[in-house]
Amino acid sequence: MNTQGIVASTEGIMSPATVDASPPWAVWRASLAAWLNRCADQWAAAAAYEELSRLSDAQLEHRALRRDTLTRDLTA
């Protein structure tokens, strides 16, 4: 349900061949990019949960969601 784009790309900078040939800061940069992407995904899920949790059970059912599994559905 996350419609947000990628904040920072980790493609190509974490492959084993690239990591061995890269300066030490490149690995740190890739880790930072992955962390930023996880933060963005969690922020988007929290915002969606906040919005959807205000809906009635009937409105959630209309969207094929259930209140008791809402968190799991948003973070999956």
C-alpha positions in Angstrom: 0.0 0.0 0.0 3.1 2.2 -0.1 2.8 4.6 -3.0 6.0 6.4 -2.1 9.0 6.3 -4.4 12.5 5.2 -3.5 14.3 7.8 -1.4 17.8 6.5 -2.1 18.9 3.6 -4.4 21.1 0.8 -3.1 21.2 -0.9 -6.5 24.7 -1.8 -7.6 26.6 -0.6 -4.6 26.0 -3.6 -2.3 27.1 -6.4 -4.7 30.1 -8.4 -3.3 32.4 -7.4 -6.2 31.5 -3.7 -5.7 31.9 -3.8 -2.0 35.4 -5.3 -2.3 36.5 -2.7 -4.8 34.8 0.3 -3.1 36.2 2.7 -0.6 34.9 2.2 3.0 32.5 5.1 2.8 30.6 3.4 -0.1 29.4 0.6 2.2 28.3 3.2 4.8 26.5 5.1 2.1 24.6 2.0 0.9 23.7 1.2 4.5 22.4 4.8 5.0 20.4 4.6 1.8 18.8 1.3 2.9 18.0 2.8 6.3 16.4 5.9 4.8 14.2 3.7 2.6 13.1 1.7 5.6 12.3 4.9 7.5 10.3 6.2 4.5 8.3 2.9 4.3 7.5 2.9 8.0 6.5 6.6 7.9 4.2 5.9 5.0 2.7 2.9 6.7 2.1 4.9 9.9 0.4 7.7 7.9 -1.8 5.2 6.1 -2.7 3.5 9.4 -3.6 6.9 11.0 -5.9 7.7 8.1 -7.5 4.2 7.9 -8.0 3.7 11.6 -10.4 6.6 11.6 -12.8 4.8 9.3 -15.7 2.8 10.5 -15.7 -1.0 10.3 -18.1 -0.9 7.3 -15.8 1.5 5.4 -12.8 -0.7 6.2 -14.7 -3.8 5.0 -15.6 -2.0 1.8 -11.8 -1.6 1.2 -11.3 -5.3 2.0 -9.6 -4.5 5.3 -10.3 -5.5 8.9 -9.5 -3.5 12.0 -7.8 -6.3 13.8 -5.3 -7.0 10.9 -4.9 -3.4 9.7 -1.3 -2.9 10.9 -0.2 -6.2 9.4 -1.9 -5.4 6.1 -0.2 -2.1 5.9 3.3 -3.3 6.7 3.2 -6.4 4.6 
